[in-house]
Amino acid sequence: MSTKDIIELKFEEVLLNSNNPSKIEMMTKAVNLILDSAKSSPSTSISLFFHYKSTYLDKFGVKKNDLVLDFLNKLEQRLEIPFNSSLPSSVVNDFIIFKKNHLLILNMLIGIIIYIHIKKLFQIDRIALLFTMNFLILCIVGFYQKYTQQWSDDYLEILGIWDAPEPRYYFSTFTYKNHWSAFAIMMLSFTFFILFKLKKEIKFDYLKSKKLFFYIFVLIIGSSTVLYSGSRSGTILLIIFILFNSILVLKENFNLNIKKFLFPAIFIPVIILIMYLFVQDKKWKEMISNTESQIKNLSNGKAPLRWFFWKDSVKIIQDKPVWGHGYLSFSSVYPKFQSYEVRHERSLGLENAHKEYIPLVAHAHNDLLEHIVEWGLVGVFLIFLPFIFIITTGIYPTSSHSLHILSFGCLIFIVYCAVDFPSRTPACLANFSALLAMTQKYRVLRKKIPGRI
């Protein structure tokens, strides 16, 4: 949208003839914001246009001879880009969309490079160790910030360098708790992988292995960060993940002896202390409060906001199911299909906001649906579904517990993508790419060595 469009559609004349101060104030503000945004981010300007059009309809309804609504409809027609329905399209006629592909391409290249350069199984062990050490450092950073930093309006929460969009929900160097949880569970896959192999090497002489103590320490600390981040979905998936991997680790050559009972007893006091401190923490109280609130809302027939995101996303998919709306198009087209319930719920947040903002929705909180919105069914079937097939080959029919552990970490990330948008965080996507590459390389190399675990 440009100033030329506004002039040709006689915007000022439309406002003068509307004779409604509320409409004049709202549309003047809307047009100015849209024009300013169009200079730097055309996709955001489209999002703003549909947001204000929907808000206008909520407030004033559909009436005959509404000059402002006629203006908005004509302007929407000008925003439409001619396209062939049998070919992929883009939400905006702007080359910057293609430039933003670089993060997706780089993250995919990470996995490809790791896969190509790994020649021996011991290289996988070393890379897993590198990821585990990096994870431990980030865990320490997270706890340090939690217990030493005090949030204020002028403080950059993440290491004093970056500003967290929502200070309540960041952990370590991640701006969102759920994305930290997705990252942490993948890193715990590497930890369990090393732990399982180490258990084989020491032949159950647990008390003599300092390395075993260290990796179990990483496992306990890393798992606790998911709890202290306040992520409920992360906590549920973490429990499933730990149960699955613990069964794999413990059932191998299981036999009863005093050392097997003595060894876990060493860590029980540490775990009890961590859990005691957690239930005293405000994050636990917040998680309980949010859960009780959602249960109460469900009993009263009020669905979670995320449900409406998913429902609206299905409507967008139905609009262009084959090729989708184009890469990074979700935030632009979503306001056009947005449910009234979402606009109403998000507008309530404005009442207590320290400064005014426009409650736009950037993601579907479901990466799988968002990818279909942007890539279409063709793109998802050709690009994303093969990943799921590859992951399942690492769980079944193989008998390797080490491969099970790595593959299950990949699968948990895919499941997380069905309830949130962790793949939109570069660190999560890069680590998933690396984990998947190492999983498949391990499967290939293991076949060359008979009897390998």
N, C-alpha and C positions, 0 to 999 in steps of 0.2 A: 504494500500500500504506500502511496506517495502523496505529496501535497497536491500534485496535479489531479489525482482522483478526487480529493476533497473539494477542490475548486470546481471541477467539471460536474460534480453531483450537487453543487450549490449548498454546501453544508451550513453556512451561516444563514442562508435564507430559510432552510429547513428549521433551524432552531428558533428563529424569529417568529415563524408562523405556527410553531407548536404551542406557544402561549402557556408553557408549563415550566416554572422555575426549576423544579426538581430534575426534569428531563434535560434542561439546558446545562445545569451544573454537572450532571452525571456525564453527558455526552461530550462536553467540552474537555473535561478531565480525561475521558477515555481516548479521544482522538489525539490529544497532545501526547499522552503516554505511548500510544501505538506508533505515532510518527517518530518520536524520539527513539523508540526501540528498533524501528525498521532500519535505522542508520547503522546500528552495530550488530543486531541479531534479527534478521527477517523471520526466522522460525518463532522467536519469542513474540514478535509483533502479531503473528497469526494467532498464537495462543491467547494473547491479550484481547484480540478482536472477538474471538468466539466466547471468551470469558465475559466480556462486557455485553455482548449480544444476549447471552443466556441470562445474565443478571438483569438486563433490561426487561426481558420477557417475564422473569419471575416477579418483578416489581410492578410492571404496568400491563402485562398481559397482551393478548393479541386482539386488536380492535381495528375496525374498518377506518380507512382514511387516516391511519397513523403515519404521519410524514417521516418521523424518526425511524420507525420500523421499516418503511419503504426504503429509506436511505441505507439502512444496514443491509437489507436484502440485495440492493443494487451493488453495494460495496463488496459483499460476499461473492457475487458473480464475477466481479473484476479480479478477485483474489484467486479464482480457480485457474489452474494451469492446464492447458489442453494436453491430454495424454492418451495413449493407446492402451486400452484395458488389457490387451494381450501381452503387454510388455511391462517391466518394472518401472516405477515412477519415483519421484522425490516430492517431499512436502513443500519445498521452496525451490525456486529457480536461482540457486546460489551455490557456487562452487565450494564454499566453506564447509558444506555438509560432507563433501568427499574428503576434505582435509582432516576432518574429525575421525576418519577411519583409522588413523595411524595408531591409536591405542589398541584397537581391536587387532590390527595386523601384527603389531609388536608382541602382544600377548600370545598370539598363536605361534609366532616365530620362536618364542622362548621354548615352547614345548617341542617344536620341530628340531631346533638346534640341540637341545638336550638329548632327544631321541637319537639323532645322527651321531653325536659325539660319544655316547656311551658304548664302549666296546666290551667291557668286562663287568661281571656282577659286583665286584668290590667297588667300582665307581659309583654304583647306585647307593651302596652303603655310605660312602663318603658324602655324597650329595644329601642324603637323608640326614646325616649328622650335621651338615652345614645348616640345613633348614631348621633342625631341632635347636641348635645353638642360637640362631637368629630369633626363633620363637621365644626362647627363654629370656633373651634380652628385652624383647617387646613386652613380655609379661611383667618383668621387673619395672619397666618404664610405666606400665599401666598402674601398678600398685603404688609406685612412687608418686605419680600424679594424683591418685585418688586420696592419699593420706597426707599430702603436703601442700597441694595447690588449692587455693580458695577462689571460686569463680566470682568474677565481677564483670561489669559491662565493658570495661576497657581492657580486659585481660584476654590474651590469645591462649586458649586452653591447651592446645596440642603443642607441647614443648616450648611454649612461648613464641611459636613461629606461625601457626595456623589458627584460624578461628573456627570453632565447631559451630555448625548451623544451629544445633540444639544442644546446649551445654549439658543437659541431663542425660544424654544418650551416647556420649562418646566414651571410648576406652582406648588407652594407649595412644597410638598414632592413627586410630580409625575414628572417623566422625560419627559412625553409627554402630550401636551395640550388636545388632543382628549380623552385620558384616564382619565384625570382629569375631563373633561366634562361629560363623562359617569358616573364616580363616583359621581359627584356633583348632577346630575339629580336623581340618585337613592337616595341620601341623602335628596334631596328636596321632594321625595315621603314621607319620614318619617315626614318631616316638615309639608307638606300639610295634612297628616294623623292626626297629633296632632292638627293642626289648625282647621280642620273640626270638630273634636270631641269637642274641646274647644268652638267653636261657638255654638254648641248645649247646652253645659253646662251653658254658661253665658246668654243664651236666648236673644241674640241680644243687650244686654246692653254693647256695645263695649267699651265705653269710661271709664268704671270702671275696665276693665281687664288689669292689667299690663302684664300678661302672653301673652295675645293676641298681645300686642305691641311688646313684645320680639320675638315671633315666626314670626311675619311679618317682623321684622328687620332681622332675620336670613334668611328669604325667599328672601328679597331684596339683602342682602350682598352675599348670596350664589349664586343667579342668576347672579349677576354682575361679579362673578369670572369666569364664563363661557365666558362672553364677554371679560374680560381683559386677559384671557388666549390666546385669538386670534384664537379660534377654530370656524371655519365657520360651520362645520357640527354640532358641539355642540350648536351653537347659533340657528340654524334652529330647531333642536330637542327640545331645551329648550322652544322656542316660542310655538311649538305644545303642549308640556307638560303643560306649564303654562295656555294656553288657555283652554285645556281640564279640568284641575283641578279647574280653576277659575270658570268655568261654573257650575261644580258640587257644589262648595262651595256656590256660590251666588244664585243658583236657588232653594235651599232648603228653603221652607217656605218664599219665596220672597214676601216682601211687602215694599212699599215706606214709608220712614219716614226720618226726618231731620238728625237723627244720622247716618243713612246709607250713607248719602252724606257727612256728616262732617268727619266721621272716615277716609275714603280714602284720603280726602283732606289734612289730617295731613301728609301723606307720600308722596304726590305729589312733594313737594319741594325737598325732599331727592332723589327721583327717577330722577327728572330733573337735579339735581346737578351731580349725578352719570353718567347720559347719556351725559351731557355737558363735563365732564372730559374725558369720554371715547372717544368721537369724536375728542378730542384734542390729544389723546394718539397715539403713533406710531403703536400700535397693530391694531387700526381701519384703519389707513392708509395702513398698510400691508395687511389687509384683503381685502380692496377695490382694492388695486393694484393686488393682486393674483387673485381676481375674474375677474377683467377686462382682465388680461393676459389670463386666461383660456377661457373666452368668445371669445377673439381675436383668440386664437389657434383653438378653435372649428370652428369658421367661416372660418378659413383657412384649415380646414380638418385635424387638428392635435388633436388626442384624448389625454386625460389626461394620465399620466403615470400609474395611478391606474387602468385604463381600461386594459392596457396590462398585469398588474399583474393578473387580474381576467381571462383574456383570456388565459394566460399561465397556470394558475391553472386548467382550464378546460381541457387543453391538458394533464396535469399530471393525472387528474382523469380518463381520457379515457385510460391511460396506465394501471392502476390497479383500476378499478371502484368498485369491490366487497369488498375487504378487505383493500384497501388503501396501502400506502407505510410504515406504521408503525408510532407510536407516535413520535413526534418531528423530523419527517423526512423532512419536507417541505424545510428548508434551505439547506439541503444536495442535494436533487434531483432537486430543482428549476433551477439551472444553466444549467442543461441538456436540459430543455425545454424553456429556457428564450428567449424572442423575441429580435431581433437585436435592436429594438427601445429602449428597456430598457437598454441594455448594452451601447448604444450610449449616451442616456440621462444621465445615471449615470456617464459615463466617463467624461462628461463635468464638473462635480463637482470636478474632480481631478485637473483641470487646475488652480482653485483658492484656492485649499486646502493648509493650513499651513504646513501640513506634509502628506506624501504619505500614502494612504490606499487602500485596495482592496474593491471595491464597491459591496459586496455581499448583497443579499436580504434575510432578515431573516423571513419576513412574507408576506402573500398574501394581506394584508390590507383588508381582508374579512374573518372573523373567520369562517363563515359558509362553504365557499369553502375550507379553510385550514383544517377544521376538516374532510371534505370528502376526501381530499388528504391523510390525515394521518390515518383516521379510516375507510375509505371506506363507501359505501352506507349502508352496513349492520350495521356498528358501529354507524353511524349517526341515522339510523332509530330506533335502539334498545336503544341508550343512550340519544341522544339529542332531537329528535322530541317529546318524551313524555313531556319534559319540556314545549315546546310551547303549547301542548294540555292543560297542567295543568294551565298555565298562562291564557289562553283564558277562562277557566271556572270561573276565578275570575272577568272577565269583562262581560260575558254573559253566562247564563241568570239571574245572581243575580241582586237584586235591591239595594244592599248595596253600598252606595257611598264611604264609607271607604274602602271597598274591591276593588272598582273600582280604587281608588287612588293608592293603593299598587300594584295592578296588572298592571296598566298602567306604573308604574315605571319599572317593570320587562320587559314589552313589549318594552319600549323605549330602554332598554339595548340590547335586542335581535336585534332590528332594527339597533342599533349602530354596532353590530357585523357583520352586512351585508355590512358595508362601511369602517370598520376599524378592529383593533384587540385588543379591550379592555379586552377580556377574558384572554389574555396572561399576563396581569398585575395582580399579586396576590391579591392586594387590591381590584380591581374591581370584580374579580371572587369571592372572599370571601364575599364581600358585596352583590353581586347578590345572592349567595347561602343563605345568611342570610335573605335577603328581600323575596326571594321566599318561604323559610321555614315559615317565619312569615305570609306571605300572605295566605298560605294554612292552617296554624294553625288557623288563624283568621276565615277563612271560615268554618272550622270544629267546632270551639267553638261557633261561632255566631249562628249556627243552633240549639244549645242547649238552647238559650235564646230568646224567642219570642219577637219581636218588637225591637230587637237590630239593631242599624244603621250600 
